[in-house]
Amino acid sequence: MSSSPPRRPQRRAASSRPASYDESLLDAELQAYLGDAASRRVRRLRRLSAEERQRETETEALIALSLGFPIDELLPEERPLLPAHIADAPNDYIVVRNHILASWRADPGAPLPLARVLETVSATYDRLVAAAHGYLAREGHINFGVSAAFPAAPPPDAASQGAASVLVVGAGLAGLAAARQLVRFGLRVLVLEGRARPGGRVYTARLGEDKAAVELGGSVITGIHANPLGVLARQLALPLHKVRDRCPLYYPDGRTVETRLDRSIDLVFNTLLDHATRLRESLNEAAERISLGEAIDKLRRLYHVARSDDERMLLDWHFANLEFSNAGCLWELSLAHWDQDDPYEMGGDHCFLAGGNSRLIHALCDGVPVLYEKNVTRIEHGVDGVSVTVEEGQIFQADMVLCTVPLGVLKSGSIVFDPELPEEKLGAIKRLGFGLLNKVAMVFPSVFWDEDIDTFGCLNKESSKRGEFFLFYSYHTVSGGAVLVALVAGEAALEFEKVDPVVALHRVLGILKGIYGPKGVTVPDPVQSVCTRWGSDPFCSGSYSHIRVGSSGADYDILSESVNDRLFFAGEATNRAYPATMHGALLSGLREASKIYRASDSLVNYDQKKNSLPKSLKPPDGALLDLFLEPDLAFGRFSFVFSSLTPDDPAAPGLLRVSLDKRFLLQPNYNSELKGDQKDHSHSHASGAFHLYAAVSREQADRLRRSSEDDRTRLGVLCKDRTVKLMGYDSTCDVGSDLISSILGARKARKLLQHPKNSKIPR
């Protein structure tokens, strides 16, 4: 995005949303809401008093809340990914989940292995720990990033042969985050980037003799609490500079806006937004057809506010700041939904990253295969895979493709999808807005402005030009040079695309001389300057998204939907909670990596995995019998072993063994169910007892357990399941050796993780 929308804290629009999590505060109502947490928390091995345990649980719940997790319930997308017995009674699981999230965020530079979590939680809850840890790791909530502990490399036991292949279109934050995660999951990945550089709308230029870092695109980390960009910065030990609150404003003639008037109009601005909120509530569905600009204009005339020229210019400045935050003119923004993402806003300070955001980009690139100057023009997707064509005519083929191009590119139609995207998705692309923010970046010989501020603003006489150089960012504290960046928002940003850069620079210098000349300060010519043209850039055609009249937050969700588990989408415009932000783009990439990873299971030998066991060489003699000496799940005559570090994972593949004997089979209708190799090749004993085997998933195992309390009924259910093929010992060893070997490997890995020499001390 051309810039994440930082709002000065004292000039942030008023909102009725609940406050974001603040590490230094514990809201009284929230504390009361968590009052019974101690009664359902999981007992930790650390010896804490009841009061300490409750306080720790509440703190961990708040941290989880700041990361987007409800305090005492599952996420809607979390529930279907958990075993049914956990999803139906999730209280203890939620406490464990929150504990894991807080534990990793306390030290995100190092992996948080399952074994370490198991050491801090009573053995009674090992299954909950395994389920929560598996979910959080797969979904990119923990153990992600760019430190040496998280290299872009597949796990040691991953087999590249047969792994699903993925093409990622775009090497911006979303594409790189997804690609890096997918490589770590063991998938085969290739990124295609149209530009000659990575980063997309995050672009740090190096200007001047000292090669100062200048942000021409996304620039501010908006809210450091729980922000994944902050996690990356911590992993790389990169310093962050808090954007200081003080932001003096100046009239066009250089006079400083008086503090009293500034505060008065600031109150007027926020009051207008409050009235606009009440107006949309009273209008109900009619508000869907009205713009925020139209509503504010009517309210402004109704209440006769900002009648003097000075008041009008100052109020216009606030409107320009609002247009900057949304990358859209007020008359485009939907009155009904323009601020739908406010409840999710990251808490904490807004920050600059020392040395530029490119440091994060290059860290994300490390180890990820990227081909540059590959401008994608066509994406074909179907049941047999995907084909991606680039401008030079090259065709790349894979199992799946992740499209991370900006919304502006999708709107332009420069990429042809075959078959065409679903009508619902095309409608969302058309309805959502994609606005513009431009910049004039300048490197001066020295700092001539106030070094104790990071921002200052300038008013404009003409309302239509209120966004022209309305705000200046000073990067001298983090860039390695005397850098000023002038922002151009709203209607002025559109006109700016047509202005000659020399003319634009002359106007900016005129403003600066008007402010500092009367103070006796000489404004030098810049050593180097750059004017952005994000709207004319074919690789983005704009800056970042907003909700236009006729659109809603649901369109972000629609845009994020995959097509037949072959074509996936990521980017800030696919993130309903965090659109128009750098962290929103990054989070969308992690989200899609998880979706692709899950989808890959169904794409690799789907029919073979569903209806029969994979064929290969036989495992070591007796391996199958040894596996069931310690089953992962057992009830009645049924026992199960699974090929996963987290056996509770519903998608974990595994083997079922059902133990039978002649007396059990004498009941009518049961022996007739067993046919072919089920009878002839079963592993029999003199006593008449024998075993049958089948490939099943953990989800099937849980479903079988819930089907009945009676083993005969369960066996009947199993025999009627056409996806389950019961086999004898020899047949299972013959055609299921790959699965048996995989289960053996997973079991060995689990034992290594559990550190049996350091077993837990019972309480």
Sequence and secondary structure as in RCSB ss.txt:
>XXXX:A:sequence
MSSSPPRRPQRRAASSRPASYDESLLDAELQAYLGDAASRRVRRLRRLSAEERQRETETEALIALSLGFPIDELL
PEERPLLPAHIADAPNDYIVVRNHILASWRADPGAPLPLARVLETVSATYDRLVAAAHGYLAREGHINFGVSAAF
PAAPPPDAASQGAASVLVVGAGLAGLAAARQLVRFGLRVLVLEGRARPGGRVYTARLGEDKAAVELGGSVITGIH
ANPLGVLARQLALPLHKVRDRCPLYYPDGRTVETRLDRSIDLVFNTLLDHATRLRESLNEAAERISLGEAIDKLR
RLYHVARSDDERMLLDWHFANLEFSNAGCLWELSLAHWDQDDPYEMGGDHCFLAGGNSRLIHALCDGVPVLYEKN
VTRIEHGVDGVSVTVEEGQIFQADMVLCTVPLGVLKSGSIVFDPELPEEKLGAIKRLGFGLLNKVAMVFPSVFWD
EDIDTFGCLNKESSKRGEFFLFYSYHTVSGGAVLVALVAGEAALEFEKVDPVVALHRVLGILKGIYGPKGVTVPD
PVQSVCTRWGSDPFCSGSYSHIRVGSSGADYDILSESVNDRLFFAGEATNRAYPATMHGALLSGLREASKIYRAS
DSLVNYDQKKNSLPKSLKPPDGALLDLFLEPDLAFGRFSFVFSSLTPDDPAAPGLLRVSLDKRFLLQPNYNSELK
GDQKDHSHSHASGAFHLYAAVSREQADRLRRSSEDDRTRLGVLCKDRTVKLMGYDSTCDVGSDLISSILGARKAR
KLLQHPKNSKIPR
>XXXX:A:secstr
        GGG     S     TT   HHHHHHTTTHHHH   BSS   HHHHHHHHHHHHHHHHHTT  SSS  
TTTGGGS HHHHTS HHHHHHHHHHHHHHHHSTTS   HHHHHTTB GGGHHHHHHHHHHHHHTTSSS SSSTTS
 SS  TT   TT  EEEEE  BHHHHHHHHHHHHHT EEEEE SSSSSBTT  EEEETTTTEEEESS   EE  T
T HHHHHHHHTT  EEE  S   EE TTS B  HHHHHHHHHHHHHHHHHHHHHHHHHGGGGGG BHHHHHHHHH
HHHT   SHHHHHHHHHHHHHHHHHHTS TTTBBTTTTTTTGGG   S EEEETT THHHHHHHHTT  EE S  
EEEEEEETTEEEEEETTS EEEESEEEE   HHHHHHT SEEES   HHHHHHHHHSEE   EEEEEEESS  S 
TT SEEEE  SSGGGTTEEEEEEE TTTSSSEEEEEEE HHHHHHHTTS HHHHHHHHHHHHHHHHGGGT     
 SEEEE  GGG TTTSSS EE BTT  THHHHHHH  BTTTEEE SGGG SSSTTSHHHHHHHHHHHHHHHHHHH
HHHTTHHHHHHS       STTHHHHHTTS SEEETTEEEEESSSSTT TT EEEEEEEE HHHHTSTTTGGG  
THHHHT EE TTS EEEEEEEEHHHHHHHHHH S HHHHHHHHHH TT   B HHHHHHH HHHHHHHHHHHHHH
HHHT GGG     
